[in-house]
Amino acid sequence: MAEGTIIQVDVESCKQTIHGVPMAEENARVSITKSIVANALLPIPINDEILFVRDAIGTCIAWPRDWVISTAADANVISKSIKL
């Protein structure tokens, strides 16, 4: 659906928010950099503004960790390229 970067923040996962909405622990904070399927609905839309992959380019969103495919060789990097 998209390519992006996992964004690590130094905040307890139970206190993280994205666009003012609490982020569940099973989700990752990602920044979408490229859409592959622009009209795909986001698994976790943000209000009525960010509904599709194309709307999320350049912003941080929550994405289910189970749906993230890492393309980085090192799993311990602070931000890594991913396929969503």
C-alpha positions as CSV (number, residue, x, y, z in Angstrom):
1,M,0.0,0.0,0.0
2,A,2.8,2.4,0.9
3,E,6.4,3.0,1.8
4,G,7.5,4.9,4.8
5,T,9.6,5.2,7.9
6,I,9.0,4.0,11.5
7,I,9.3,7.0,13.8
8,Q,10.6,6.1,17.3
9,V,9.6,8.6,20.1
10,D,11.0,8.6,23.6
11,V,7.6,8.4,25.3
12,E,6.0,5.5,27.0
13,S,3.8,3.8,24.4
14,C,0.7,4.1,26.6
15,K,1.1,8.0,26.6
16,Q,1.8,8.4,22.8
17,T,-0.7,10.4,20.7
18,I,-1.0,11.0,17.0
19,H,-2.9,14.1,15.9
20,G,-4.2,14.3,19.5
21,V,-5.6,10.7,19.5
22,P,-4.1,8.1,21.9
23,M,-2.0,5.5,20.0
24,A,-2.6,1.9,20.9
25,E,0.4,-0.2,21.9
26,E,-0.1,-2.6,18.9
27,N,0.4,0.2,16.5
28,A,3.6,1.8,15.2
29,R,4.1,5.5,14.4
30,V,5.0,5.8,10.8
31,S,5.6,8.5,8.2
32,I,4.4,7.6,4.8
33,T,6.9,8.7,2.1
34,K,5.5,7.1,-1.0
35,S,2.1,5.7,-1.9
36,I,1.9,2.5,-3.9
37,V,-1.9,2.2,-3.7
38,A,-3.0,5.8,-3.3
39,N,-6.7,5.1,-3.0
40,A,-6.3,2.5,-0.3
41,L,-8.1,3.3,2.9
42,L,-5.9,3.7,6.0
43,P,-6.3,1.0,8.6
44,I,-6.5,3.8,11.2
45,P,-7.9,7.0,9.7
46,I,-7.4,10.3,11.4
47,N,-10.7,12.1,11.9
48,D,-12.4,12.9,8.5
49,E,-9.2,14.5,7.1
50,I,-6.7,11.7,6.5
51,L,-8.6,8.7,5.2
52,F,-6.5,7.4,2.3
53,V,-2.8,6.5,1.8
54,R,-2.5,9.5,-0.5
55,D,-3.7,11.9,2.3
56,A,-1.1,10.6,4.7
57,I,2.0,11.3,2.7
58,G,4.4,13.5,4.7
59,T,2.6,13.1,8.1
60,C,2.8,10.7,11.0
61,I,0.0,8.1,11.4
62,A,-0.6,5.0,13.4
63,W,-0.2,1.7,11.5
64,P,-0.7,-1.8,12.9
65,R,2.7,-3.3,13.7
66,D,1.5,-6.6,12.2
67,W,1.1,-4.9,8.8
68,V,4.7,-3.5,8.7
69,I,7.3,-5.1,6.6
70,S,10.8,-3.9,7.5
71,T,13.3,-3.4,4.7
72,A,16.1,-2.4,7.1
73,A,18.9,-4.9,7.8
74,D,19.3,-3.7,11.4
75,A,16.2,-4.0,13.6
76,N,17.7,-1.6,16.2
77,V,17.9,1.6,14.1
78,I,16.0,4.6,15.3
79,S,14.1,5.1,12.0
80,K,14.0,2.5,9.2
81,S,12.5,2.2,5.8
82,I,9.4,0.0,5.7
83,K,6.7,-1.2,3.4
84,L,3.1,-0.9,4.6
